[in-house]
């Protein structure tokens, strides 16, 4: 099987488009979860397309699956070669991704671009929290997404709209700021949240049959996670004190001692 980069390169070559000017998102999620949403105000339109898979849901800071930090630039395109031991773990990780595409008809400043990305990610996390999506690594904790989420923001650039048809300069409008106090952040946050929330519910219905069944499975995973404990604590740096055990493990230990002696 080709690597993701090779697959996208093959697709762009087949379609006759430039791979350098193309953004590709891969997912194993069902296209039944594909949801679109849009809002428009004061001539500014925001459209969002979302697909949701939750099989490898993760919270920020969850235990890693791969422990190598650096890649060899010479073998970058072949890093998923079968001879690479790390690639063998790919099959053990369940596939699932939340892909988000945001399209707006208005140019964004550099700061607004960054702020819009932040708002979009936070809106996705809010949707996961609203539905009680739990981390596959730690059933006691809520997930903020999956391990392979992607977000794409598409908007006109200021430079492409700065000149009129006759070659002269023209007055233009753009979004300068997109913090939470701004109207643009409101419509982006609401649009991403609405589409992601609906897509999550579709995914739950398809994978588990009903929301009630999904919640029961989540509680069962939480109990199993509590009984299994966690990966042994490792100090951040050599010779530093070993971090304390997580609170659920401490309480479970106290409860077990209580049962044995009392």
C-alpha positions in Angstrom: 0.0 0.0 0.0 1.3 3.5 -0.8 2.2 6.0 1.9 -0.3 8.8 2.5 2.0 11.3 0.7 2.4 8.9 -2.3 -1.4 8.3 -2.4 -2.2 12.0 -2.5 0.5 12.5 -5.1 -1.0 9.7 -7.3 -4.5 11.3 -7.0 -3.3 14.8 -8.0 -1.4 13.3 -10.9 -4.4 11.4 -12.1 -6.7 14.4 -11.8 -4.1 16.7 -13.5 -3.8 19.2 -10.6 -0.7 20.6 -8.9 0.2 18.6 -5.7 1.9 21.7 -4.3 -1.3 23.7 -4.4 -3.5 20.9 -3.1 -4.6 20.0 0.4 -5.6 16.4 0.9 -7.4 14.9 3.9 -7.5 11.1 4.5 -9.9 9.3 6.7 -11.4 5.9 7.4 -14.6 7.4 8.7 -17.8 6.7 6.9 -19.0 9.4 4.6 -22.4 9.1 6.3 -20.8 11.4 8.9 -20.1 14.1 6.4 -22.0 17.2 7.6 -22.0 20.7 6.2 -23.0 23.9 7.9 -22.9 27.6 7.0 -23.5 31.0 8.4 -23.5 34.4 6.7 -23.6 37.9 8.1 -22.7 41.4 6.8 -21.5 39.8 3.5 -19.2 37.4 5.3 -19.9 33.7 4.7 -18.4 30.8 6.6 -19.0 27.2 5.4 -17.8 24.1 7.2 -17.5 20.5 6.1 -16.8 17.8 8.8 -16.3 14.1 8.8 -16.1 12.2 12.1 -14.5 8.9 13.2 -13.9 8.3 16.9 -12.2 4.9 17.1 -8.9 6.4 18.2 -10.2 9.2 20.4 -7.5 10.9 22.5 -7.2 13.5 25.2 -4.4 16.0 25.1 -1.4 14.4 26.8 -2.6 10.8 26.4 0.0 8.0 26.4 1.9 7.9 23.1 1.8 5.0 20.6 5.1 5.8 19.0 8.2 6.8 21.0 10.6 8.0 18.3 10.9 11.8 18.2 13.1 12.3 15.1 12.8 11.1 11.6 15.5 10.5 9.0 15.0 13.0 6.2 16.4 10.5 3.6 13.8 7.9 4.5 10.9 10.3 5.2 8.8 9.2 2.3 9.5 5.5 3.1 9.0 5.7 6.8 6.0 3.3 6.6 8.1 0.7 4.9 7.4 -2.8 6.3 11.0 -3.1 7.4 10.4 -0.3 9.9 9.4 -1.7 13.2 7.4 1.3 14.1 5.2 0.9 11.1 4.0 -2.5 12.3 2.2 -0.7 15.1 0.0 1.2 12.7 -2.3 -1.8 12.2 -2.8 -2.0 16.0 -4.2 1.5 16.2 -7.9 1.8 15.3 -8.5 4.3 12.5 -10.7 7.3 13.1 -10.3 11.0 12.4 -12.2 14.3 12.8 -11.5 16.3 9.6 -12.6 19.9 9.5 -12.6 22.2 6.4 -13.6 25.8 6.9 -14.2 28.0 3.9 -14.8 31.8 4.0 -15.2 34.4 1.3 -13.3 37.0 3.2 -9.5 37.5 3.5 -8.0 37.1 7.0 -5.0 38.9 8.5 -2.1 36.8 9.8 -3.4 37.1 13.4 -7.0 36.4 12.4 -5.8 33.3 10.5 -4.2 31.9 13.7 -7.1 32.9 15.9 -9.6 31.2 13.5 -7.7 27.9 13.7 -7.7 28.1 17.5 -11.5 28.8 17.5 -12.1 25.9 15.2 -10.1 23.5 17.3 -11.8 24.7 20.5 -15.2 24.3 18.9 -14.4 20.7 17.9 -13.2 20.0 21.5 -16.5 21.5 22.8 -18.5 19.2 20.6 -16.6 16.1 21.8 -17.1 17.2 25.4 -20.8 17.9 24.9 -21.3 14.2 23.8 -19.0 12.7 26.5 -16.5 11.3 24.0 -13.9 9.4 26.1 -10.3 8.8 25.5 -9.5 5.4 24.1 -6.3 5.3 26.2 -7.9 6.4 29.4 -11.6 5.7 29.9 -11.7 8.0 32.9 -10.9 11.1 30.9 -12.8 13.0 28.2 -11.2 13.2 24.7 -10.7 16.4 22.8 -10.5 14.7 19.4 -8.6 11.8 17.8 -4.9 11.2 17.3 -5.1 12.1 13.6 -7.4 15.2 13.4 -6.9 17.7 10.7 -8.2 21.2 10.1 -8.0 23.2 6.9 -8.9 26.9 6.5 -9.5 28.2 3.0 -9.8 32.0 2.4 -8.8 34.5 -0.2 -5.4 36.2 0.4 -5.2 39.9 0.9 -2.6 40.2 -1.9 -4.9 38.6 -4.5 -7.7 41.1 -3.9 -5.6 44.3 -3.5 -5.8 45.3 -7.2 -8.7 45.9 -9.4 -9.3 44.7 -12.9 -7.5 47.8 -14.4 -4.4 47.2 -12.4 -5.0 50.0 -9.8 -5.4 49.7 -6.1 -8.9 49.4 -4.7 -10.3 49.6 -1.2 -10.8 46.2 0.3 -12.2 44.7 3.5 -10.8 41.8 5.5 -11.1 40.2 9.0 -8.4 41.7 11.2 -9.1 39.9 14.4 -10.9 36.6 15.3 -10.6 36.3 19.0 -13.6 35.2 21.1 -14.9 38.7 21.5 -15.2 39.1 17.7 -18.3 38.4 15.6 -16.2 36.3 13.1 -15.1 34.0 15.9 -18.7 33.6 17.0 -19.9 32.4 13.6 -16.8 30.2 13.0 -17.2 28.6 16.5 -20.9 28.0 16.1 -20.6 26.6 12.6 -17.8 24.2 13.5 -19.5 23.2 16.7 -22.9 22.5 15.0 -21.5 20.4 12.2 -19.1 18.5 14.4 -21.8 17.8 17.0 -24.2 16.5 14.3 -21.4 14.3 12.8 -20.5 12.9 16.2 -24.1 11.8 16.7 -24.2 10.2 13.3 -21.0 8.3 14.1 -22.3 7.1 17.4 -25.6 5.9 15.8 -23.7 4.0 13.1 -21.1 2.5 15.3 -23.1 1.7 18.5 -26.8 1.7 17.4 -27.9 4.2 20.0 -26.5 6.9 22.3 -27.5 5.0 25.4 -25.5 2.0 24.3 -22.5 4.2 23.6 -22.7 5.7 27.1 -22.9 2.3 28.7 -19.8 1.2 26.8 -18.1 4.4 27.8 -18.8 3.8 31.5 -17.6 0.2 31.1 -14.3 1.4 29.6 -13.9 3.8 32.4 -14.2 1.0 35.0 -11.8 -1.2 33.1 -9.3 1.7 32.7 -9.5 2.3 36.5 -8.7 -1.3 37.2 -5.9 -1.5 34.7 -4.0 1.4 36.1 -1.7 3.5 34.0 1.8 3.3 32.4 4.5 3.4 35.0 5.4 7.0 35.8 8.7 8.1 34.3 10.5 11.3 35.5 10.7 14.1 33.0 14.5 14.1 33.2 17.1 11.7 34.7 17.7 12.0 38.5 14.4 14.0 38.9 11.8 12.6 41.4 9.3 10.1 40.0 5.9 11.7 39.6 3.2 10.5 41.9 0.6 7.9 40.8 -2.7 9.2 39.4 -5.5 9.8 41.9 -7.7 7.0 40.6 -4.9 4.5 41.2 -4.3 5.9 44.7 -8.0 5.6 45.6 -8.3 2.1 44.1 -5.3 1.0 46.2 -6.9 2.5 49.3 -10.2 0.8 48.5 -8.5 -2.6 48.0 -6.6 -2.4 51.3 -9.9 -1.4 53.0 -11.6 -4.5 51.6 -8.8 -6.8 52.6 -8.4 -5.7 56.2 -11.9 -4.5 57.0 
